């Protein structure tokens, strides 16, 4: 009598085990086995982290094992089970892997396919074709698109985290509860004592130190010590939290009436401003997206203000990037002066603070929320709807959407919703952040999130012209490593461009992103379909890079750069100055956030900068969705390339007062999960 040995691995996360009844059926090319209860007498099966083996006896050989059906029936209470994988040892001694890596809920069956990745055109057996089709039909019922706000990319159809499909929920919801995390952060930073004085002002800059850095942090302390200096102001546009806005200035904008005479004392080469521009020594950051955005009015007791500055910067003889002119709003005029380094100390300092506040708003809402969180959610929903588990790109991409839909749903519940935490401290709360995302959607293009092209669009690609742009240098290394990996993957599964065009599931995935993520907007430049292997590799690189490297680069430095509140104010309580020579230190303190908003802000940037306890970093694939050897080789090569980048960055950072490590692969989580 033929006998098959079935080995079942249970996940090691909290509550992964189950006491429910587990049944298994082997489905072969010739026939199926009986439905077998997997149970060992006097033994507790399916404990968390356990690997259990069972013999399945059959009267006749089943032929090639095509599918494994798992059924779970309630024992005495609701008890979900996380199955990692099933291995079947056939009578001939062959081992067949059936990856699962999903939750099986009460009275639900899961049918698993062998781990080898297969394109739809390669499926010849009718039962496998039906399984493929049915899986997508069920997923499309579970993963539905919904418009959370008009003009936003579409998101998951769920009002709260508990409504999400079980497979994409957090293992432990408390770990990502924003309210709990912020409160815990404020306790850790000893700032809760200031909350009773919510609307009272600080006395001076030194007073901010009372809520600052009870935890050793080299960069944040350096920022605190040097934030008023022009070199620190300029450096942050290259390597701070939001290093994506700075671009080469080829001509002074018509709405910035700065003259060569005005900035003459800042130019070190004895040239005119126009000559410096021609040489590529002048850069610009324009916050025009903020022009007209509604400031937070949720607290009638405190006025809050937003500016839309234009900042001109200059590369001096030491290759430092320094500000040379700041206009705080877009429309020039006598009540909108151009502030200069030669102005009175506090005039110039307040102008820089306004720019830093505007940079914070763009960073949080556009660079971070829209261009990593919301975009990665689009990729994740499209993947679940259009790619079956056996498709190579489901296997490739699923680690890079881990917990992304869950964290975004939590954010819509608690953070960016009406009366959410965003409203407590930020000038763009109360609806301004929604306006800003809608406006930024008009500028969300394929090229602008394709890292090398984005750098080129800003004309910042030259390492000779801008030598210390570590965000660019490290980001390009990580992009290239991912591109080499995705190219290897594409060439494993697609013989030529024709096979790419003929993959209906792939094309449906790309179309879903275009239609629901980019709102069917042709000007976005996102493709409606993929025609070549080269284009496909770039597209997959963009998906993975956005979720991993780009998110890491703009998220995990938030405490470093934003915890010293005068360097990154989340709100301003007085309007921008309309004349020079009137700003005092007292006026600056009265303009900066009050004690309560400062505390909320500090708790937020601390909580958002922390890695998850169970973080999985780039190149790590603990869930073995792929079983074939060519993919194992490609993944090993990928990890080697990433290790070399980490080593390079580690060596470069030695003895640096301001180390740059946000693109170090050993610090890049696989997915957007915080």
C-alpha positions as CSV (number, residue, x, y, z in Angstrom):
1,X,0.0,0.0,0.0
2,X,1.6,3.3,-1.1
3,X,2.4,5.7,1.7
4,X,3.0,9.5,1.6
5,X,4.7,11.4,4.4
6,X,3.2,14.9,4.9
7,X,5.2,17.4,6.9
8,X,3.4,20.6,8.1
9,X,5.2,23.7,9.4
10,X,3.4,26.2,11.7
11,X,4.4,29.8,11.9
12,X,6.4,31.2,14.8
13,X,4.5,34.5,15.2
14,X,2.2,35.1,18.1
15,X,-1.0,33.0,18.0
16,X,0.1,31.0,15.0
17,X,-0.7,27.6,16.5
18,X,-4.2,26.1,16.7
19,X,-6.1,23.4,18.6
20,X,-8.6,23.1,15.8
21,X,-9.0,19.9,13.6
22,X,-6.8,20.0,10.5
23,X,-7.7,17.7,7.6
24,X,-5.5,17.2,4.5
25,X,-6.3,15.7,1.1
26,X,-3.7,15.0,-1.6
27,X,-4.9,15.6,-5.1
28,X,-2.9,13.8,-7.8
29,X,-3.0,13.5,-11.5
30,X,-4.6,10.0,-11.3
31,X,-6.8,10.3,-8.2
32,X,-7.1,11.9,-4.8
33,X,-6.5,10.6,-1.3
34,X,-9.2,10.3,1.3
35,X,-9.7,13.3,3.6
36,X,-7.2,12.7,6.4
37,X,-7.4,14.1,9.9
38,X,-3.9,15.1,10.9
39,X,-3.7,14.1,14.5
40,X,-1.1,12.3,16.7
41,X,-2.5,10.5,19.7
42,X,-1.3,11.9,23.0
43,X,0.5,14.8,21.1
44,X,-0.4,18.4,20.8
45,X,-0.3,19.1,17.1
46,X,0.3,22.5,15.3
47,X,1.9,24.4,18.1
48,X,3.5,27.7,17.4
49,X,6.8,27.1,15.5
50,X,6.2,23.3,15.3
51,X,7.0,21.0,12.4
52,X,4.7,18.0,12.4
53,X,4.8,14.9,10.2
54,X,2.1,12.4,9.3
55,X,1.7,9.3,7.1
56,X,-1.0,9.3,4.5
57,X,-1.8,5.8,3.3
58,X,-3.6,5.2,0.0
59,X,-4.8,2.1,-1.8
60,X,-3.3,3.2,-5.2
61,X,-0.7,5.5,-6.4
62,X,-2.1,9.0,-6.8
63,X,0.2,9.9,-9.8
64,X,1.9,13.3,-9.8
65,X,0.8,15.3,-6.7
66,X,-0.8,18.5,-8.1
67,X,-2.5,20.1,-5.1
68,X,-2.8,19.8,-1.4
69,X,-6.1,20.7,0.2
70,X,-6.1,21.8,3.9
71,X,-9.3,22.1,5.8
72,X,-9.7,23.5,9.3
73,X,-12.7,22.9,11.5
74,X,-13.4,24.4,14.9
75,X,-12.6,22.5,18.0
76,X,-14.3,24.6,20.6
77,X,-13.6,28.3,19.9
78,X,-12.4,30.5,17.0
79,X,-8.7,29.6,16.6
80,X,-6.9,30.8,13.4
81,X,-3.9,28.9,12.3
82,X,-0.8,30.2,10.4
83,X,0.5,27.5,8.0
84,X,4.0,28.1,6.6
85,X,4.3,25.2,4.2
86,X,3.6,21.6,3.5
87,X,6.1,19.1,2.3
88,X,5.0,15.8,0.7
89,X,7.4,12.9,0.4
90,X,6.1,10.5,-2.3
91,X,6.5,6.7,-2.2
92,X,9.4,7.1,-4.6
93,X,11.3,9.3,-2.2
94,X,10.7,12.6,-4.0
95,X,10.1,15.7,-1.9
96,X,7.6,18.3,-3.1
97,X,7.3,21.7,-1.5
98,X,3.9,23.4,-1.2
99,X,4.4,27.0,0.2
100,X,1.4,28.4,2.1
101,X,2.5,31.4,4.3
102,X,-1.1,32.4,5.1
103,X,-3.7,32.3,7.9
104,X,-6.3,29.6,7.7
105,X,-9.5,30.7,9.5
106,X,-12.3,28.7,11.0
107,X,-14.1,26.4,8.6
108,X,-12.1,27.5,5.6
109,X,-10.2,25.4,3.2
110,X,-7.0,26.3,1.4
111,X,-5.7,24.6,-1.7
112,X,-2.0,24.8,-2.3
113,X,0.1,24.4,-5.4
114,X,3.6,23.1,-5.7
115,X,6.2,25.9,-5.1
116,X,7.6,26.1,-8.6
117,X,6.6,29.4,-10.2
118,X,4.5,28.9,-13.3
119,X,3.1,31.3,-15.8
120,X,-0.5,30.9,-17.0
121,X,0.6,29.8,-20.5
122,X,2.6,26.9,-19.0
123,X,-0.4,25.4,-17.2
124,X,-1.7,22.5,-19.3
125,X,-3.8,20.5,-16.8
126,X,-7.4,21.6,-16.4
127,X,-7.6,21.3,-12.7
128,X,-4.6,23.6,-12.3
129,X,-6.1,26.2,-14.6
130,X,-9.3,26.1,-12.7
131,X,-7.4,26.5,-9.4
132,X,-5.5,29.5,-10.8
133,X,-8.7,31.2,-12.0
134,X,-10.7,30.4,-8.8
135,X,-7.9,31.8,-6.6
136,X,-8.0,35.2,-8.4
137,X,-11.8,35.3,-8.3
138,X,-11.8,34.8,-4.5
139,X,-9.0,37.4,-4.0
140,X,-10.9,40.0,-6.1
141,X,-13.8,39.6,-3.8
142,X,-11.6,40.1,-0.8
143,X,-9.3,42.9,-2.1
144,X,-11.6,45.6,-3.4
145,X,-10.7,49.1,-4.4
146,X,-12.2,52.1,-2.6
147,X,-11.8,55.8,-2.8
148,X,-10.9,57.1,0.6
149,X,-10.7,60.7,-0.5
150,X,-11.5,62.2,-4.0
151,X,-8.4,62.6,-6.0
152,X,-6.3,60.1,-3.9
153,X,-5.0,56.9,-5.3
154,X,-7.6,54.2,-4.5
155,X,-7.0,52.1,-1.4
156,X,-8.3,49.0,0.2
157,X,-12.0,48.7,0.9
158,X,-11.9,48.5,4.7
159,X,-12.9,51.0,7.3
160,X,-10.6,49.6,10.0
161,X,-7.8,47.1,10.5
162,X,-10.1,44.4,11.8
163,X,-12.0,44.4,8.5
164,X,-8.9,43.5,6.4
165,X,-8.3,40.0,5.1
166,X,-6.6,38.0,7.8
167,X,-3.5,37.4,5.7
168,X,-2.6,41.1,5.5
169,X,-3.4,42.1,9.1
170,X,-0.6,42.7,11.6
171,X,0.3,39.8,13.8
172,X,-0.2,41.9,16.9
173,X,-2.4,45.0,16.3
174,X,-1.3,46.7,19.5
175,X,2.2,47.0,18.0
176,X,1.1,49.5,15.4
177,X,-1.6,51.4,17.3
178,X,-0.5,55.0,16.7
179,X,-2.1,56.3,19.8
180,X,-0.4,53.7,22.1
181,X,2.9,54.2,20.3
182,X,2.8,58.0,20.5
183,X,1.9,57.9,24.2
184,X,4.6,55.3,24.8
185,X,7.1,57.5,22.9
186,X,6.3,60.5,25.0
187,X,6.7,58.5,28.2
188,X,10.1,57.3,27.0
189,X,11.2,60.8,26.1
190,X,9.8,62.2,29.4
191,X,7.6,64.8,27.7
192,X,4.2,64.0,29.2
193,X,4.7,66.4,32.0
194,X,4.3,69.3,29.5
195,X,0.9,68.2,28.1
196,X,-1.0,70.1,30.8
197,X,0.5,73.3,29.4
198,X,-0.8,72.5,25.9
199,X,-1.1,76.0,24.5
200,X,1.7,77.8,26.4
201,X,4.8,78.9,24.6
202,X,8.4,78.1,25.4
203,X,10.6,80.8,26.8
204,X,13.7,80.5,24.6
205,X,15.6,77.9,22.4
206,X,17.3,76.5,25.5
207,X,13.8,75.7,26.8
208,X,13.3,73.2,24.0
209,X,16.1,71.2,25.4
210,X,13.9,70.3,28.3
211,X,11.9,67.9,26.1
212,X,14.9,66.9,23.9
213,X,17.1,63.9,23.7
214,X,17.0,61.8,26.8
215,X,18.2,59.1,24.5
216,X,21.7,59.3,22.9
217,X,21.4,60.1,19.2
218,X,24.5,61.4,17.4
219,X,22.7,63.1,14.5
220,X,19.9,64.8,16.5
221,X,22.4,66.2,19.0
222,X,24.5,67.5,16.2
223,X,21.4,69.1,14.6
224,X,20.6,70.8,18.0
225,X,24.1,72.2,18.2
226,X,24.3,73.5,14.6
227,X,20.8,74.0,13.3
228,X,21.2,77.8,13.0
229,X,24.2,77.5,10.7
230,X,23.7,77.9,7.0
231,X,25.8,74.8,6.1
232,X,23.4,72.6,8.2
233,X,20.4,74.2,6.5
234,X,21.8,73.5,3.1
235,X,23.1,70.0,3.9
236,X,19.6,68.8,4.8
237,X,18.4,69.3,1.3
238,X,21.0,66.7,0.2
239,X,21.0,64.2,3.0
240,X,18.2,65.0,5.5
241,X,14.7,63.6,5.7
242,X,13.5,65.1,2.4
243,X,16.4,65.0,0.0
244,X,14.2,65.0,-3.1
245,X,13.3,68.6,-3.8
246,X,16.6,70.2,-4.5
247,X,17.4,70.8,-8.2
248,X,19.8,72.7,-10.4
249,X,18.7,76.3,-11.1
250,X,19.0,77.1,-14.8
251,X,17.3,80.4,-14.5
252,X,15.9,82.6,-11.7
253,X,12.1,82.1,-11.6
254,X,10.1,85.1,-12.7
255,X,8.3,85.2,-9.3
256,X,11.7,85.5,-7.5
257,X,13.0,88.9,-8.3
258,X,16.5,88.4,-6.8
259,X,19.4,90.2,-8.4
260,X,23.1,89.6,-8.6
261,X,23.7,92.7,-6.4
262,X,21.5,91.3,-3.6
263,X,23.5,88.1,-3.3
264,X,26.9,89.4,-4.2
265,X,28.3,89.0,-0.7
266,X,27.4,85.3,-0.8
267,X,29.1,84.5,-4.1
268,X,32.7,83.4,-3.6
269,X,34.1,83.2,-7.1
270,X,33.9,86.8,-8.1
271,X,31.2,86.1,-10.7
272,X,27.7,87.4,-11.3
273,X,24.7,85.4,-10.2
274,X,24.0,84.6,-13.9
275,X,27.5,83.3,-14.4
276,X,27.3,81.1,-11.3
277,X,24.0,79.7,-12.7
278,X,25.6,78.9,-16.0
279,X,28.4,77.0,-14.1
280,X,25.8,74.9,-12.2
281,X,26.7,76.4,-8.8
282,X,23.2,77.6,-8.0
283,X,20.4,75.3,-6.8
284,X,16.8,75.9,-5.9
285,X,14.0,74.4,-3.8
286,X,10.5,75.6,-4.6
287,X,7.6,74.9,-2.3
288,X,4.9,76.0,-4.7
289,X,2.8,72.9,-3.9
290,X,2.0,74.6,-0.6
291,X,0.7,77.8,-2.1
292,X,-2.9,78.2,-0.9
293,X,-3.1,75.1,1.2
294,X,-5.6,75.6,4.0
295,X,-3.9,75.9,7.4
296,X,-5.2,73.9,10.4
297,X,-8.3,75.4,12.1
298,X,-9.3,72.5,14.3
299,X,-8.3,74.4,17.4
300,X,-10.0,77.8,17.4
301,X,-7.7,78.9,20.3
302,X,-4.5,78.7,18.1
303,X,-4.0,80.2,14.7
304,X,-1.7,78.2,12.5
305,X,0.1,79.2,9.3
306,X,1.6,77.7,6.2
307,X,4.1,79.3,3.8
308,X,5.2,78.4,0.2
309,X,8.8,79.6,0.1
310,X,11.3,79.7,-2.8
311,X,14.9,79.1,-1.6
312,X,18.0,79.8,-3.6
313,X,21.2,77.9,-2.7
314,X,24.8,78.2,-3.7
315,X,27.7,75.7,-3.9
316,X,30.6,77.5,-2.4
317,X,34.4,76.9,-3.0
318,X,34.3,74.2,-0.3
319,X,31.5,72.4,-2.0
320,X,29.1,73.3,0.8
321,X,25.5,74.1,-0.2
322,X,24.5,77.4,1.5
323,X,21.2,79.4,1.3
324,X,21.6,82.8,-0.4
325,X,18.1,84.0,-0.8
326,X,14.6,83.1,0.6
327,X,11.2,84.4,-0.4
328,X,8.5,83.1,1.9
329,X,5.6,83.1,-0.5
330,X,5.1,82.7,-4.2
331,X,3.9,86.2,-5.2
332,X,6.6,88.9,-5.1
333,X,5.8,92.3,-3.7
334,X,6.7,94.8,-1.0
335,X,5.0,92.6,1.7
336,X,6.9,89.5,0.6
337,X,10.6,90.5,1.0
338,X,13.5,88.4,-0.1
339,X,15.5,87.5,2.9
340,X,19.3,87.3,2.7
341,X,22.3,86.1,4.8
342,X,23.3,89.7,5.2
343,X,20.0,90.6,6.9
344,X,19.6,91.0,10.6
345,X,20.3,87.7,12.5
346,X,16.8,86.9,13.5
347,X,15.3,88.0,10.2
348,X,17.5,85.4,8.4
349,X,17.0,82.8,11.1
350,X,13.2,83.0,11.0
351,X,13.2,82.8,7.2
352,X,15.2,79.6,7.4
353,X,12.8,78.2,10.0
354,X,9.9,78.9,7.7
355,X,11.6,76.9,5.0
356,X,12.3,74.1,7.3
357,X,8.6,74.0,8.4
358,X,7.5,73.9,4.7
359,X,10.0,71.2,4.0
360,X,8.4,69.2,6.9
361,X,4.9,69.5,5.4
362,X,6.1,68.3,1.9
363,X,8.1,65.5,3.4
364,X,5.3,64.1,5.6
365,X,2.4,64.4,3.1
366,X,4.0,64.0,-0.3
367,X,7.4,62.4,-0.1
368,X,6.5,60.0,2.7
369,X,2.7,59.4,2.7
370,X,1.9,59.6,-1.0
371,X,5.0,58.5,-2.7
372,X,5.9,55.6,-0.5
373,X,2.9,54.5,1.6
374,X,0.0,55.1,-0.7
375,X,1.9,54.1,-3.8
376,X,3.1,50.8,-2.2
377,X,-0.5,50.1,-1.2
378,X,-1.6,50.4,-4.8
379,X,1.0,47.9,-5.9
380,X,0.0,45.5,-3.1
381,X,-3.7,45.6,-3.8
382,X,-3.1,45.1,-7.6
383,X,-0.8,42.2,-6.8
384,X,-3.3,40.4,-4.7
385,X,-6.1,41.0,-7.2
386,X,-4.3,40.0,-10.4
387,X,-1.4,37.6,-9.6
388,X,-2.0,34.1,-8.3
389,X,0.3,32.6,-5.7
390,X,2.0,30.5,-8.3
391,X,3.0,33.5,-10.4
392,X,6.7,34.3,-10.1
393,X,5.9,38.0,-9.5
394,X,3.5,37.3,-6.6
395,X,6.3,35.3,-5.0
396,X,8.8,38.1,-5.8
397,X,6.6,41.0,-4.6
398,X,4.7,39.6,-1.6
399,X,7.6,40.3,0.9
400,X,7.6,43.9,-0.3
401,X,3.9,44.6,0.5
402,X,4.1,42.9,4.0
403,X,1.9,44.9,6.4
404,X,1.7,47.9,4.0
405,X,-2.1,47.8,3.5
406,X,-2.4,47.2,7.3
407,X,-0.3,50.2,8.3
408,X,-2.1,52.5,5.8
409,X,-5.5,51.3,7.1
410,X,-4.3,52.1,10.6
411,X,-3.2,55.5,9.4
412,X,-6.6,56.2,7.9
413,X,-8.2,55.1,11.2
414,X,-6.1,57.1,13.6
415,X,-3.6,59.4,11.9
416,X,-4.8,61.2,8.8
417,X,-8.5,60.9,9.4
418,X,-10.7,63.8,10.6
419,X,-9.8,64.6,14.2
420,X,-6.9,62.2,13.9
421,X,-3.4,62.5,15.4
422,X,-2.3,64.5,12.4
423,X,-4.6,67.3,13.4
424,X,-3.0,67.6,16.9
425,X,0.4,69.1,15.9
426,X,0.5,69.8,12.1
427,X,-0.4,73.0,10.3
428,X,-1.6,70.9,7.4
429,X,-4.0,69.0,9.7
430,X,-7.7,69.6,9.5
431,X,-7.8,68.9,5.8
432,X,-4.8,70.7,4.4
433,X,-3.0,67.4,4.1
434,X,-5.8,66.1,1.9
435,X,-5.6,69.1,-0.3
436,X,-1.8,68.7,-0.6
437,X,-2.0,65.0,-1.6
438,X,-4.6,65.8,-4.3
439,X,-2.4,68.6,-5.6
440,X,0.7,66.4,-5.5
441,X,-1.1,63.6,-7.5
442,X,-0.9,65.9,-10.5
443,X,2.9,65.6,-10.3
444,X,3.1,61.9,-9.4
445,X,4.6,60.5,-12.6
446,X,6.4,57.2,-13.4
447,X,9.7,59.1,-14.0
448,X,9.4,61.0,-10.7
449,X,9.4,57.7,-8.7
450,X,11.9,55.9,-10.9
451,X,14.9,56.9,-8.9
452,X,17.6,57.4,-11.6
453,X,15.2,59.4,-13.7
454,X,14.0,61.5,-10.7
455,X,17.6,62.4,-10.0
456,X,18.1,63.3,-13.7
457,X,14.9,65.4,-13.8
458,X,16.4,67.5,-11.0
459,X,19.7,67.7,-12.9
460,X,21.5,66.4,-9.8
461,X,23.2,63.4,-11.3
462,X,26.7,64.8,-11.5
463,X,29.0,63.7,-8.7
464,X,31.5,66.3,-9.7
465,X,29.0,69.2,-9.5
466,X,27.4,67.9,-6.2
467,X,30.0,65.6,-4.6
468,X,28.4,65.0,-1.2
469,X,24.9,63.9,-2.2
470,X,24.9,60.6,-0.4
471,X,21.1,60.1,-0.9
472,X,21.8,60.1,-4.7
473,X,25.0,58.0,-4.5
474,X,23.7,55.3,-2.1
475,X,20.2,55.2,-3.7
476,X,21.7,54.6,-7.1
477,X,23.7,51.7,-5.8
478,X,20.6,50.1,-4.2
479,X,18.6,50.7,-7.3
480,X,21.2,49.0,-9.5
481,X,21.4,46.0,-7.1
482,X,17.6,45.6,-7.3
483,X,17.5,46.1,-11.1
484,X,20.2,43.4,-11.5
485,X,18.1,41.1,-9.4
486,X,14.8,41.7,-11.2
487,X,16.6,41.4,-14.5
488,X,17.8,37.9,-13.4
489,X,14.3,37.0,-12.3
490,X,12.7,38.2,-15.6
491,X,15.1,36.2,-17.6
492,X,14.5,33.1,-15.6
493,X,10.8,33.1,-16.5
494,X,10.5,35.0,-19.8
495,X,12.3,33.7,-22.8
496,X,11.7,36.9,-24.8
497,X,9.6,40.0,-25.1
498,X,6.7,38.1,-26.7
499,X,6.2,36.0,-23.5
500,X,6.0,39.3,-21.5
501,X,3.3,40.6,-23.8
502,X,1.3,37.4,-23.7
503,X,1.2,37.2,-19.8
504,X,-2.3,38.3,-19.2
505,X,-2.0,38.2,-15.4
506,X,1.1,40.4,-15.5
507,X,-0.7,42.9,-17.8
508,X,-3.8,42.9,-15.6
509,X,-1.5,43.8,-12.6
510,X,0.1,46.7,-14.5
511,X,-3.3,47.9,-15.7
512,X,-4.8,47.8,-12.2
513,X,-2.0,50.1,-11.0
514,X,-2.6,52.5,-13.8
515,X,-6.4,52.6,-13.6
516,X,-6.9,52.6,-9.8
517,X,-3.6,53.9,-8.5
518,X,-3.0,56.6,-11.1
519,X,-6.7,57.2,-11.7
520,X,-6.4,56.4,-15.4
521,X,-4.3,59.5,-15.9
522,X,-2.2,59.3,-19.1
523,X,0.0,62.2,-18.1
524,X,1.3,60.1,-15.1
525,X,3.4,58.2,-17.6
526,X,2.7,54.9,-15.7
527,X,2.4,52.2,-18.3
528,X,-0.9,50.6,-19.2
529,X,0.9,47.5,-20.3
530,X,4.5,46.1,-20.4
531,X,6.0,45.3,-23.7
532,X,9.6,44.2,-23.1
533,X,11.7,42.3,-20.6
534,X,13.8,45.4,-20.0
535,X,10.7,47.5,-19.3
536,X,9.4,44.8,-17.0
537,X,12.6,44.6,-14.9
538,X,12.6,48.4,-14.5
539,X,8.9,48.3,-13.4
540,X,9.5,45.6,-10.8
541,X,12.6,47.5,-9.6
542,X,10.4,50.6,-9.1
543,X,7.9,48.6,-7.1
544,X,10.5,47.0,-4.8
545,X,12.6,50.1,-4.4
546,X,9.6,52.3,-3.5
547,X,8.6,49.9,-0.7
548,X,12.1,49.3,0.6
549,X,14.9,51.8,-0.2
550,X,12.9,54.9,-0.9
551,X,10.7,54.5,2.2
552,X,13.7,53.8,4.4
553,X,15.5,56.9,3.1
554,X,12.6,59.2,3.9
555,X,11.2,57.6,7.0
556,X,13.9,56.4,9.4
557,X,15.7,59.7,9.7
558,X,12.7,61.5,11.1
559,X,13.9,61.5,14.7
560,X,17.4,62.4,13.6
561,X,16.3,65.5,11.7
562,X,12.9,66.5,13.1
563,X,13.2,65.9,16.8
564,X,14.9,69.3,17.4
565,X,11.7,71.2,16.9
566,X,13.1,74.6,15.7
567,X,14.8,72.7,12.9
568,X,11.6,71.1,11.7
569,X,8.5,72.9,13.1
570,X,5.2,71.0,12.4
571,X,3.3,74.3,12.7
572,X,3.8,78.0,12.9
573,X,1.7,80.2,15.1
574,X,2.4,83.6,13.5
575,X,2.2,84.5,9.8
576,X,5.4,84.9,7.8
577,X,7.0,88.3,8.3
578,X,6.1,91.0,5.8
579,X,9.0,93.3,6.4
580,X,12.6,93.2,7.6
581,X,14.1,94.5,10.8
582,X,11.2,93.6,13.1
583,X,11.9,90.0,14.1
584,X,13.0,89.4,17.7
585,X,13.9,86.2,19.5
586,X,10.6,86.5,21.4
587,X,8.7,86.7,18.1
588,X,10.4,83.5,16.9
589,X,9.6,81.6,20.1
590,X,5.9,82.8,19.9
591,X,5.9,81.6,16.2
592,X,7.2,78.1,16.9
593,X,4.9,75.3,18.1
594,X,3.6,75.5,21.7
595,X,4.5,73.0,24.3
596,X,1.7,70.5,23.6
597,X,2.2,70.4,19.9
598,X,5.9,70.1,20.4
599,X,5.3,67.0,22.6
600,X,3.0,65.4,20.1
601,X,5.5,66.1,17.3
602,X,8.4,64.6,19.3
603,X,6.4,61.5,20.1
604,X,5.4,61.1,16.5
605,X,8.9,61.3,14.9
606,X,10.2,59.0,17.6
607,X,7.5,56.4,17.0
608,X,7.7,56.6,13.2
609,X,11.5,56.1,13.2
610,X,11.5,52.8,15.0
611,X,12.0,49.4,13.3
612,X,9.4,46.7,13.9
613,X,10.4,44.0,16.4
614,X,10.1,41.4,13.6
615,X,11.6,43.5,10.8
616,X,12.7,41.7,7.7
617,X,15.4,43.6,5.8
618,X,16.1,43.9,2.1
619,X,17.5,40.7,0.5
620,X,16.1,38.5,3.4
621,X,13.4,36.1,2.4
622,X,12.5,33.9,5.4
623,X,9.3,32.8,3.7
624,X,10.5,30.4,0.9
625,X,7.9,31.1,-1.8
626,X,10.5,30.2,-4.4
627,X,11.7,26.6,-4.5
628,X,13.6,26.4,-7.9
629,X,17.4,26.5,-7.9
630,X,17.9,29.4,-10.4
631,X,15.9,31.7,-8.1
632,X,18.0,30.6,-5.1
633,X,21.1,31.5,-7.0
634,X,19.7,34.9,-8.0
635,X,18.7,35.7,-4.4
636,X,22.1,34.7,-3.1
637,X,23.7,37.0,-5.7
638,X,21.4,39.8,-4.7
639,X,22.3,39.4,-1.0
640,X,26.0,39.5,-1.9
641,X,25.6,42.7,-3.8
642,X,23.6,44.3,-0.9
643,X,26.2,43.2,1.6
644,X,28.9,44.9,-0.5
645,X,26.9,48.2,-0.4
646,X,26.4,47.9,3.3
647,X,30.1,47.4,3.8
648,X,30.9,50.4,1.6
649,X,28.5,52.7,3.4
650,X,29.8,51.5,6.8
651,X,33.4,52.3,5.8
652,X,32.5,55.7,4.4
653,X,30.7,56.7,7.5
654,X,33.6,56.0,9.8
655,X,34.5,59.0,11.9
656,X,31.9,61.2,10.1
657,X,30.1,63.7,12.4
658,X,27.0,63.3,10.1
659,X,27.0,59.7,8.9
660,X,24.5,58.8,6.2
661,X,23.1,55.3,6.5
662,X,19.5,55.4,5.5
663,X,20.2,53.5,2.2
664,X,22.4,50.9,3.9
665,X,20.7,47.6,2.9
666,X,21.1,46.2,6.4
667,X,18.8,49.1,7.6
668,X,16.3,48.9,4.8
669,X,13.1,47.0,5.6
670,X,11.6,45.0,2.8
671,X,8.3,46.8,3.0
672,X,6.4,49.9,4.2
673,X,5.3,48.7,7.7
674,X,5.6,51.8,9.9
